[in-house]
């Protein structure tokens, strides 16, 4: 019983001490009121008593000069100094400038527009029958009625023109339609269509097992 009382008393004392420590800590962290500083430095007080009071800062006198003008004063720039160059130096500089100048490109001659070929009214055609060795030179009207040679070779002209004087080769060119009609009065069969050149009959002429034909010229 006595032991229990001692334990309870010790616990109560510990609680009281803990509460006092907490209270002291709270009081220590709380802000405090301001108080005047007590004089506790006699030597400093004596020195401050014997030191003269600081005087006001000296005022500097304005610089000795004329007062500022009431209006802006125009400033005249100094004259530009031109250094005269030697005549030889000037000539060398001028020559160098001329050399660096770009050379004007020469105008390229425009090609002349070729003259237009003259068209004619009739195409002159020469044909040969390889079976009978019969040959004939005949005219075919451009855009007109076709011409029949040896009853079966039919030639129609669509155009005929002659070369211009500025061309290298003087030539006659005709656009022909050539058909071959069977001997039993059937429908004609086209065997050639295109341009024929009088200067090259072996290249552009008609070559058929029965007939050869080529353009010879153009005429009005």
ZIGIPE-V584286 format. One line per field, one symbol per residue. ss: DSSP state (a for helix, b for strand, c for the rest). A space follows every 50 residues. Layout:
ss = ???
This chain:
ss = caaaaaaaaaaaaaaaaaaaaaaaaaaaaccccccccccccaaaaaaaaa ccccccccccccccccccccccccccccccccccccaaaaaaaaaaaaaa cccccccccccccccccbbccbbbbbbbbcccccbbbbbbbbccccbbbc ccbbbbbbbbbbcccccccccbbbbbbbbbccccccccbbbbbbbbbaaa aaaacbbcccbbbbbbbbbc
